[in-house]
């Protein structure tokens, strides 16, 4: 692969360009296709069950729907508790001097502080150059960026002008980092999709050859962070990562994940979207903070180059790369891989649009893309069958974590909505009975308590998010309409999650079931 050098400069500024003919992804094996359809099959069985039971066994399906509703409400409650725990951890981490902590805790097996090197891969496709500049400005302010950070701008050949954009940025930031490279991922490679996963795999292999094989960097001292092009890291993120990696005895069997906050453009999005993003951010922090839940990587995360290389890098035909890469590494290391928490939140852009309809559409499409991670249920099942030598209980624990949210957002929502509402449609006397008996009926009581609890927790999530939001710009004062939309968003929380969580999830699972591929799209965020 050709590359050019910046001459004898200390900062190596290079690019890697590939050329190929157009090609398509071969169809997956029948067994893999069958496993991909597990969540979609569950959703449609749940729909059929709900319709049949609503006619023949109305009380049975209604009780099942109520139990799922109660479970969801309890899950909200535990998320609220965990979110408080996470916010306290964030404050403690922000007050920590990581170099001082390293000096007091480093042992004989720890890496020297100065030897830890960070590779930061930024996959991007049709991203505005100002967004990339903002991202690079954020990175150059990170701890020892000039001495210990290599940035790789992972460009796509499918984007017209990507080479010129990469060259412009490397020229402008050549003095900000130890190294800055850019790669251009060719389109049409056999077995690949045009997606983030394929792009970052291409970039990671290239930079490994450049740094380790050519320049002699120690692969065991290198961390790889892959990020969205609009991710803005906490000012101490890489400072903490250096400590966490250097002192961890199992550093090559770990991922690292920080919580996400959709705050970069928070004052440009509508109040209902702010509430939905507050809900999403709260659950991401809760998953990291709660000892009773298994955390998984999300959006932007870190692992060692040794683990990445030994696991075979990212698969080039996967849209939801985070969970897939974690599962792949988990089985490559015989079940020893775990995720470590980094309680230093990073900021990201929320989806937007020029009109309300475009905002709704873009948010829906983003969730649809994320919901393509439903494939990972089948992938986990296949890997468990392929690796009987790994303790089943441990693998099943991870399978339950992967399948839980996917099935709850798909089949679970079908039962909760269709199972309950269709029952009242076919048997209005049941609704009349619930209304007349009121608090004397346990089903009525359970429904009211669940709804009230979810409403209260939605307010709690909103308040927690408000407490850490950046200041509102002086030129964007709050309007009466904004206040009104904020108030009505709370009782509409169930509707919002149905539209922006359940429906795109079910659509993605159905497409996986029938074998309709999803095209990777970049949603508007600015």
ZAMARGU-4260 file (C-alpha; in steps of 0.2 Angstrom, whole numbers, plus 5000, padded with zeros to 4 digits):
<rodrens>
0) 5000/5000/5000 | 5008/5017/4995 | 5011/5030/5008 | 5020/5047/5008 | 5031/5054/5022
5) 5032/5071/5029 | 5051/5070/5027 | 5062/5070/5043 | 5050/5078/5054 | 5047/5070/5071
10) 5028/5069/5067 | 5025/5056/5054 | 5010/5062/5043 | 5005/5049/5030 | 4991/5041/5021
15) 4986/5024/5015 | 4976/5022/4999 | 4968/5006/4992 | 4961/5002/4975 | 4949/4989/4971
20) 4935/4984/4959 | 4916/4984/4965 | 4911/4969/4974 | 4897/4963/4985 | 4895/4954/5001
25) 4892/4936/4999 | 4876/4929/5007 | 4879/4922/5024 | 4878/4903/5027 | 4860/4896/5029
30) 4864/4892/5048 | 4869/4910/5051 | 4854/4917/5042 | 4843/4906/5053 | 4851/4912/5069
35) 4850/4930/5063 | 4831/4928/5063 | 4829/4923/5081 | 4824/4941/5088 | 4812/4944/5073
40) 4805/4926/5074 | 4802/4930/5093 | 4793/4947/5089 | 4781/4939/5076 | 4777/4924/5087
45) 4774/4937/5101 | 4762/4946/5089 | 4753/4930/5084 | 4752/4925/5102 | 4745/4942/5107
50) 4731/4941/5094 | 4726/4924/5097 | 4727/4925/5116 | 4717/4942/5115 | 4703/4932/5108
55) 4704/4915/5117 | 4714/4919/5133 | 4711/4937/5136 | 4716/4937/5155 | 4731/4927/5152
60) 4739/4939/5139 | 4733/4954/5149 | 4742/4947/5164 | 4758/4944/5154 | 4757/4961/5147
65) 4755/4969/5164 | 4770/4958/5171 | 4781/4965/5157 | 4775/4982/5161 | 4779/4980/5180
70) 4796/4973/5175 | 4800/4988/5164 | 4795/5000/5178 | 4806/4991/5190 | 4820/4991/5177
75) 4818/5010/5176 | 4819/5011/5195 | 4835/5002/5196 | 4842/5012/5182 | 4838/5028/5191
80) 4847/5021/5207 | 4862/5016/5196 | 4862/5033/5188 | 4864/5042/5205 | 4878/5030/5208
85) 4886/5034/5192 | 4885/5053/5194 | 4894/5051/5211 | 4907/5041/5202 | 4909/5054/5189
90) 4912/5068/5202 | 4925/5057/5210 | 4934/5053/5194 | 4935/5071/5189 | 4944/5075/5205
95) 4957/5062/5203 | 4975/5066/5198 | 4979/5050/5188 | 4998/5052/5187 | 4999/5054/5206
100) 4988/5038/5208 | 4999/5029/5196 | 5014/5033/5206 | 5006/5027/5222 | 4999/5011/5214
105) 5010/5005/5200 | 5018/4988/5203 | 5032/4977/5195 | 5020/4972/5182 | 5014/4989/5177
110) 5019/4998/5161 | 5030/5013/5162 | 5019/5029/5161 | 5028/5036/5146 | 5027/5020/5137
115) 5008/5019/5135 | 5004/5025/5117 | 4986/5029/5111 | 4980/5026/5093 | 4964/5035/5090
120) 4954/5030/5074 | 4941/5042/5068 | 4930/5033/5054 | 4921/5046/5044 | 4910/5047/5029
125) 4904/5064/5022 | 4907/5072/5038 | 4908/5091/5038 | 4927/5097/5039 | 4922/5109/5053
130) 4916/5094/5063 | 4932/5085/5061 | 4942/5100/5066 | 4932/5101/5082 | 4936/5083/5085
135) 4954/5085/5082 | 4955/5101/5093 | 4947/5091/5107 | 4960/5077/5105 | 4975/5089/5104
140) 4970/5095/5121 | 4971/5078/5129 | 4985/5072/5140 | 5002/5070/5131 | 4994/5071/5114
145) 5010/5078/5107 | 5020/5064/5114 | 5009/5048/5115 | 4994/5050/5103 | 4993/5044/5085
150) 4977/5049/5076 | 4971/5040/5061 | 4958/5049/5050 | 4949/5034/5042 | 4942/5041/5026
155) 4931/5032/5013 | 4935/5031/4994 | 4916/5032/4991 | 4916/5050/4997 | 4921/5062/4983
160) 4936/5073/4990 | 4940/5062/5005 | 4958/5061/5000 | 4959/5080/4999 | 4950/5082/5015
165) 4962/5070/5024 | 4977/5079/5017 | 4971/5096/5022 | 4968/5090/5040 | 4984/5081/5042
170) 4994/5097/5036 | 4984/5108/5048 | 4987/5096/5063 | 5004/5089/5060 | 5012/5097/5075
175) 4997/5092/5087 | 5001/5074/5089 | 5015/5061/5089 | 5009/5055/5073 | 4994/5059/5061
180) 4989/5048/5047 | 4975/5046/5036 | 4969/5030/5026 | 4956/5029/5012 | 4946/5013/5013
185) 4942/5007/4995 | 4925/5003/4991 | 4919/4986/4983 | 4930/4975/4992 | 4924/4957/4992
190) 4914/4952/5007 | 4913/4970/5014 | 4899/4982/5017 | 4902/5001/5016 | 4901/5003/5035
195) 4911/5010/5050 | 4916/4992/5054 | 4925/4989/5038 | 4933/5006/5037 | 4940/5005/5055
200) 4947/4988/5052 | 4956/4994/5036 | 4963/5009/5046 | 4968/4998/5061 | 4977/4985/5051
205) 4986/4999/5041 | 4992/5008/5057 | 4998/4992/5065 | 5009/4989/5050 | 5015/5006/5051
210) 5018/5009/5069 | 5023/4991/5075 | 5030/4982/5059 | 5039/4998/5052 | 5043/5010/5066
215) 5046/4997/5080 | 5032/5002/5092 | 5029/4989/5106 | 5012/4981/5102 | 5009/4977/5120
220) 5010/4996/5125 | 4997/5002/5113 | 4979/5006/5116 | 4967/5008/5101 | 4952/5020/5103
225) 4938/5020/5090 | 4926/5034/5090 | 4912/5043/5081 | 4918/5058/5071 | 4909/5070/5082
230) 4914/5062/5099 | 4921/5075/5111 | 4931/5067/5125 | 4931/5073/5143 | 4947/5083/5146
235) 4955/5069/5157 | 4949/5054/5147 | 4966/5048/5140 | 4974/5054/5156 | 4964/5041/5165
240) 4965/5028/5151 | 4984/5029/5153 | 4983/5024/5171 | 4970/5011/5169 | 4979/5002/5155
245) 4996/5004/5163 | 4992/4996/5180 | 4979/4983/5175 | 4986/4965/5176 | 4974/4959/5162
250) 4976/4974/5151 | 4975/4963/5135 | 4958/4956/5140 | 4949/4972/5143 | 4938/4985/5134
255) 4936/5002/5141 | 4920/5012/5140 | 4914/5030/5146 | 4896/5035/5147 | 4889/5046/5133
260) 4880/5062/5134 | 4871/5070/5119 | 4875/5087/5124 | 4885/5095/5110 | 4870/5102/5101
265) 4857/5100/5114 | 4850/5117/5112 | 4847/5114/5094 | 4835/5099/5096 | 4817/5099/5102
270) 4812/5095/5120 | 4805/5078/5116 | 4821/5073/5109 | 4830/5080/5124 | 4820/5069/5135
275) 4823/5054/5124 | 4842/5057/5124 | 4842/5060/5143 | 4833/5043/5144 | 4846/5035/5133
280) 4861/5043/5142 | 4854/5038/5159 | 4853/5020/5154 | 4870/5020/5147 | 4877/5027/5163
285) 4867/5015/5173 | 4873/5000/5164 | 4891/5006/5168 | 4888/5010/5186 | 4876/4996/5192
290) 4885/4980/5198 | 4870/4970/5194 | 4871/4973/5175 | 4884/4968/5163 | 4891/4983/5153
295) 4894/4982/5134 | 4904/4994/5123 | 4894/5008/5115 | 4898/5021/5101 | 4916/5025/5106
300) 4927/5013/5116 | 4945/5007/5119 | 4954/4990/5118 | 4973/4986/5117 | 4981/4983/5100
305) 4986/4966/5106 | 4968/4961/5109 | 4962/4969/5093 | 4976/4960/5083 | 4974/4943/5091
310) 4955/4944/5088 | 4956/4947/5070 | 4950/4966/5070 | 4933/4971/5066 | 4922/4961/5054
315) 4920/4971/5038 | 4901/4966/5035 | 4894/4972/5052 | 4884/4987/5055 | 4883/4987/5074
320) 4901/4985/5077 | 4903/4988/5096 | 4894/4972/5103 | 4900/4961/5089 | 4919/4966/5092
325) 4917/4963/5110 | 4909/4946/5108 | 4922/4941/5095 | 4936/4946/5107 | 4927/4937/5121
330) 4928/4920/5112 | 4945/4924/5104 | 4951/4925/5122 | 4941/4910/5128 | 4929/4920/5139
335) 4942/4931/5148 | 4937/4947/5140 | 4927/4960/5151 | 4923/4978/5150 | 4930/4991/5162
340) 4921/5008/5166 | 4928/5025/5163 | 4917/5037/5173 | 4922/5052/5162 | 4908/5056/5151
345) 4910/5061/5133 | 4899/5072/5123 | 4891/5068/5106 | 4879/5076/5094 | 4861/5071/5094
350) 4852/5068/5078 | 4843/5083/5070 | 4834/5089/5054 | 4829/5104/5045 | 4811/5101/5049
355) 4802/5092/5063 | 4798/5077/5051 | 4816/5076/5046 | 4821/5076/5064 | 4809/5062/5068
360) 4815/5052/5053 | 4833/5054/5056 | 4831/5048/5075 | 4821/5033/5069 | 4834/5029/5056
365) 4848/5030/5069 | 4839/5018/5080 | 4836/5006/5066 | 4854/5006/5062 | 4858/5003/5081
370) 4845/4989/5081 | 4854/4980/5068 | 4864/4974/5083 | 4850/4961/5085 | 4861/4950/5074
375) 4872/4948/5089 | 4859/4936/5098 | 4862/4923/5084 | 4881/4927/5083 | 4882/4923/5102
380) 4872/4907/5100 | 4884/4902/5086 | 4899/4906/5095 | 4893/4896/5111 | 4890/4881/5100
385) 4908/4883/5092 | 4917/4885/5108 | 4910/4871/5120 | 4927/4872/5129 | 4921/4889/5137
390) 4911/4887/5153 | 4893/4888/5148 | 4887/4898/5163 | 4899/4912/5159 | 4894/4913/5141
395) 4876/4911/5145 | 4877/4926/5156 | 4884/4937/5142 | 4870/4929/5130 | 4857/4934/5142
400) 4864/4952/5143 | 4864/4953/5124 | 4847/4945/5121 | 4838/4954/5136 | 4837/4972/5129
405) 4835/4966/5111 | 4820/4954/5115 | 4812/4966/5127 | 4812/4980/5114 | 4805/4969/5101
410) 4794/4954/5107 | 4792/4962/5124 | 4785/4978/5117 | 4773/4968/5106 | 4766/4959/5120
415) 4764/4975/5131 | 4756/4985/5118 | 4747/4973/5106 | 4743/4961/5120 | 4735/4973/5131
420) 4726/4985/5119 | 4719/4971/5107 | 4712/4962/5122 | 4702/4978/5127 | 4696/4979/5109
425) 4689/4961/5108 | 4683/4961/5126 | 4678/4979/5131 | 4669/4971/5146 | 4686/4968/5154
430) 4691/4987/5152 | 4674/4991/5160 | 4677/4979/5174 | 4695/4987/5177 | 4687/5004/5177
435) 4673/5000/5189 | 4683/4990/5201 | 4697/5003/5201 | 4710/5000/5215 | 4701/4984/5220
440) 4708/4975/5204 | 4726/4970/5205 | 4728/4972/5186 | 4722/4990/5187 | 4733/4994/5202
445) 4749/4986/5193 | 4745/4996/5177 | 4744/5013/5187 | 4759/5010/5198 | 4769/5005/5183
450) 4764/5020/5173 | 4767/5032/5188 | 4784/5024/5191 | 4790/5026/5173 | 4783/5044/5173
455) 4792/5049/5189 | 4808/5040/5183 | 4807/5050/5166 | 4807/5066/5176 | 4821/5060/5187
460) 4831/5056/5171 | 4827/5073/5164 | 4833/5082/5180 | 4849/5072/5181 | 4852/5077/5163
465) 4848/5095/5166 | 4860/5096/5181 | 4875/5091/5169 | 4870/5100/5153 | 4881/5114/5146
470) 4875/5132/5149 | 4861/5138/5137 | 4868/5151/5125 | 4862/5168/5128 | 4856/5170/5110
475) 4844/5155/5113 | 4832/5159/5127 | 4819/5147/5132 | 4802/5150/5124 | 4784/5146/5130
480) 4783/5133/5117 | 4798/5125/5123 | 4792/5124/5140 | 4775/5117/5134 | 4784/5103/5124
485) 4795/5099/5139 | 4780/5097/5150 | 4770/5086/5138 | 4785/5075/5134 | 4784/5067/5151
490) 4767/5058/5149 | 4772/5054/5131 | 4787/5045/5137 | 4779/5028/5133 | 4774/5034/5116
495) 4791/5041/5112 | 4800/5025/5117 | 4787/5015/5106 | 4790/5026/5091 | 4809/5028/5093
500) 4814/5012/5101 | 4802/4998/5099 | 4796/5001/5081 | 4813/5003/5073 | 4819/4988/5083
505) 4805/4977/5077 | 4808/4983/5059 | 4827/4979/5060 | 4823/4962/5067 | 4810/4958/5054
510) 4822/4963/5040 | 4835/4951/5048 | 4822/4937/5048 | 4817/4939/5030 | 4835/4943/5024
515) 4833/4961/5018 | 4850/4970/5021 | 4852/4987/5029 | 4861/5001/5020 | 4873/5011/5031
520) 4867/5029/5032 | 4875/5044/5041 | 4861/5053/5050 | 4861/5072/5051 | 4867/5079/5068
525) 4872/5097/5065
</rodrens>
